[in-house]
Amino acid sequence: MSSVQRIFLDTTIQIERVTATRTRQAEIEHALSGAQVLTSTYVLGEYLRTLVQDALVLYNLVRTTEQLFDVETRMAQLLNKRSASRCLLLWASLHRSGIYERAKLLRTLRVYIDYGLVNRFMAGIDELLNATACGLAQEQPVAHGETYQLRTQCTRRVVECELAERLVEQHALIRTLADGLQNHSEAALARIANLCSQILADPHVARGRNCTWYLGDLVIALEMPVDAQLYTTNHRHFAPICDLLGKQLYYPT
């Protein structure tokens, strides 16, 4: 009797489950059919500070833009182009659902922000890992007057996760990554190698901005169980990391 396949969802796939075309969403659900589906609180923290935060941005754009046909222009003018792209994907998702009027847009976005997007994140998840005990995963958007606020950044000075402790336990793997990614042609991977070298000397370096800005791929690859496969759209970064760790990516057939 064959064992059930275990598939770990990273943040890119979790976002696509909400914002991709209906055809792509159906492909993802088909790829997960019959598998044991895992993700983590660390991935949830990334999801909150990206897609949920972008829903807050879009809510404010819809609320404050005089003419709705200018919302897309204002999205394009956002300084954070990744945020602008996700806002546009959310905007398209709303329109696919036949929602065009300002009042209905705002009402639907409030549902997204209050609970809808997190419910979509958890839909179909069989196991939510909590290896890092990520504090940001516990954050919730808070209404302030006509808008919302969501804390999306932690600091090294305030300990609110167990990331450093987990990295100490995986000292040998951190060394493998520090050596294996050193001078990598991909700048993001070379930066991870440099941070791994620093973490070997002081694991607390991983907390705060380094964790949320630079080490996400490392953390996800390390926390994924060895008997699972990683489902991601970011093969460029994850393939070299997982190769060094002896872990596998998931390629739907």
C-alpha positions in Angstrom: 0.0 0.0 0.0 1.5 3.3 -1.1 1.9 6.1 1.4 0.1 9.4 0.9 2.1 12.1 -0.8 3.0 15.1 1.4 3.1 18.5 -0.2 4.3 21.7 1.5 2.8 24.9 0.2 5.0 28.0 0.2 3.8 31.6 0.1 3.7 31.9 -3.7 1.3 29.0 -4.1 -0.8 30.2 -1.2 -1.2 33.5 -3.0 -1.9 31.9 -6.3 -4.7 29.9 -4.7 -6.5 33.2 -4.2 -5.4 35.5 -7.0 -4.5 33.3 -10.0 -6.9 32.7 -13.0 -9.6 30.2 -12.4 -7.8 27.8 -14.7 -4.6 28.1 -12.7 -6.5 27.7 -9.4 -8.1 24.6 -10.7 -4.7 23.2 -11.7 -3.4 23.8 -8.2 -6.4 22.1 -6.6 -6.0 19.1 -9.0 -2.3 18.9 -8.2 -3.1 18.7 -4.4 -5.9 16.2 -4.8 -5.4 13.1 -2.7 -2.2 14.5 -1.1 -1.6 15.5 2.5 -1.2 19.2 2.3 1.1 21.1 4.7 2.1 24.7 5.3 3.4 26.6 8.3 2.9 29.6 10.5 6.0 31.2 9.0 4.3 31.0 5.6 1.2 32.5 7.1 3.3 35.4 8.5 4.6 36.0 4.9 1.1 35.8 3.5 -0.2 38.3 6.1 2.5 40.8 5.3 2.1 40.5 1.6 -1.4 39.6 0.3 -3.4 40.6 3.4 -1.4 43.9 3.7 -2.0 44.5 0.0 -5.7 44.0 0.5 -5.4 46.9 3.1 -3.6 49.0 0.5 -6.3 48.2 -2.1 -9.1 49.0 0.3 -7.6 52.4 1.0 -7.2 53.1 -2.8 -10.8 52.1 -3.5 -12.0 54.2 -0.5 -10.0 57.4 -1.3 -9.8 57.5 -5.2 -12.4 59.9 -6.5 -13.1 58.0 -9.7 -12.8 54.2 -9.6 -11.3 54.0 -13.1 -8.2 55.8 -11.6 -7.6 53.0 -9.0 -5.4 51.0 -11.5 -3.4 54.2 -12.2 -2.8 54.7 -8.5 -1.8 51.0 -8.1 0.8 51.5 -10.9 2.2 54.5 -9.0 2.9 52.5 -5.8 6.6 52.5 -4.9 6.6 48.8 -4.0 6.0 47.2 -7.4 5.5 43.7 -5.9 2.7 45.2 -3.8 1.3 46.9 -6.8 1.2 43.6 -8.7 -0.6 41.8 -5.9 -3.1 44.7 -5.6 -3.8 44.3 -9.3 -4.3 40.6 -8.9 -6.8 41.2 -6.1 -8.5 43.8 -8.2 -8.8 41.4 -11.1 -10.1 38.7 -8.7 -12.9 41.0 -7.5 -13.9 41.8 -11.0 -13.9 38.1 -12.0 -16.5 37.7 -9.2 -18.6 40.5 -10.8 -17.9 43.1 -8.1 -17.6 46.6 -9.6 -19.5 49.1 -7.4 -17.5 50.9 -4.8 -19.7 49.9 -1.9 -19.6 46.2 -2.8 -15.8 46.4 -3.5 -15.3 47.9 0.0 -17.6 45.4 1.7 -15.9 42.5 0.0 -12.4 43.8 0.8 -13.4 44.2 4.5 -14.4 40.5 4.5 -11.1 39.6 2.8 -9.2 41.6 5.5 -11.2 40.5 8.5 -11.1 36.8 7.9 -11.6 35.8 4.2 -8.0 35.7 3.1 -6.8 33.8 6.1 -9.7 31.3 5.6 -8.6 30.8 2.0 -5.0 30.2 3.3 -6.2 27.5 5.6 -8.6 25.9 3.2 -7.6 22.3 2.5 -4.6 22.4 4.8 -4.1 19.1 6.7 -1.2 20.2 8.9 0.0 23.7 10.0 3.6 23.4 11.2 4.8 25.8 13.9 8.5 25.2 13.9 9.5 28.8 14.3 6.6 29.9 16.4 6.4 33.0 14.2 4.9 36.0 16.2 3.8 37.8 13.1 1.5 34.9 12.2 -0.6 35.9 15.2 -1.2 39.4 14.0 -4.6 40.5 12.8 -5.7 43.6 10.9 -7.2 46.2 13.3 -9.8 48.7 12.2 -8.8 52.3 12.9 -11.7 54.6 11.9 -12.2 54.2 8.1 -9.0 52.2 7.5 -7.0 49.3 8.9 -3.6 48.7 10.4 -1.5 45.5 10.4 1.9 45.0 12.0 4.1 43.4 9.4 7.6 43.7 10.8 9.4 42.3 13.8 12.7 43.5 15.3 15.7 41.6 16.6 15.5 43.4 20.0 12.1 41.8 20.8 12.1 38.0 20.9 8.7 36.8 19.6 9.7 33.6 17.7 11.9 30.5 18.1 13.8 30.9 14.8 17.2 31.4 16.4 16.7 28.3 18.5 15.7 26.2 15.5 18.7 27.4 13.5 21.0 26.3 16.3 19.5 22.8 16.1 20.3 22.8 12.4 23.9 24.0 12.6 25.2 21.4 10.2 22.7 22.3 7.5 23.4 26.0 7.9 27.1 25.3 7.4 26.2 23.3 4.2 24.2 26.3 2.9 26.9 28.8 3.8 29.5 26.8 1.9 27.3 25.6 -1.0 25.8 29.0 -1.8 28.9 31.0 -1.3 29.6 33.3 -4.4 26.5 32.0 -6.1 25.7 33.9 -9.3 22.2 34.6 -8.0 22.5 37.6 -5.7 19.7 36.5 -3.3 21.3 33.1 -2.8 24.8 34.7 -2.2 23.2 36.9 0.4 21.7 33.9 2.1 25.1 32.2 2.2 26.6 35.3 3.8 23.8 35.5 6.4 24.3 31.7 7.1 27.9 32.4 7.9 26.8 35.2 10.3 24.1 32.9 11.8 26.7 30.3 12.6 28.5 32.8 14.9 25.3 34.4 16.2 21.9 32.8 15.4 20.0 35.9 16.6 21.2 37.6 13.4 18.3 35.8 11.8 15.6 37.7 13.7 13.9 40.9 12.6 14.5 42.4 9.2 16.8 39.7 8.0 14.1 37.1 8.7 11.3 39.0 6.9 13.4 40.5 4.0 16.1 38.0 3.1 15.8 34.6 4.8 12.3 33.5 3.9 13.4 30.9 1.4 15.9 29.5 3.8 13.5 29.2 6.7 10.8 27.5 4.6 13.2 25.0 3.1 14.6 24.2 6.5 11.2 23.8 8.2 9.7 21.6 5.5 9.8 17.9 6.5 12.2 15.7 4.6 9.4 13.4 3.6 7.5 16.3 1.9 7.9 18.0 -1.4 7.9 21.8 -1.8 5.2 23.3 -4.0 6.4 26.7 -5.2 6.6 29.0 -8.2 10.1 30.2 -7.1 12.2 27.3 -8.5 15.1 29.7 -9.2 15.8 30.2 -5.5 14.4 27.0 -3.9 16.0 24.4 -6.3 19.6 25.2 -5.2 18.7 25.4 -1.5 16.7 22.2 -1.6 19.4 20.4 -3.5 21.9 21.2 -0.8 19.5 20.1 1.9 18.6 16.8 0.2 14.9 17.9 -0.2 12.6 17.9 -3.2 10.5 20.3 -5.1 7.0 19.3 -6.2 6.4 19.3 -10.0 2.8 18.4 -10.8 2.4 16.0 -13.7 
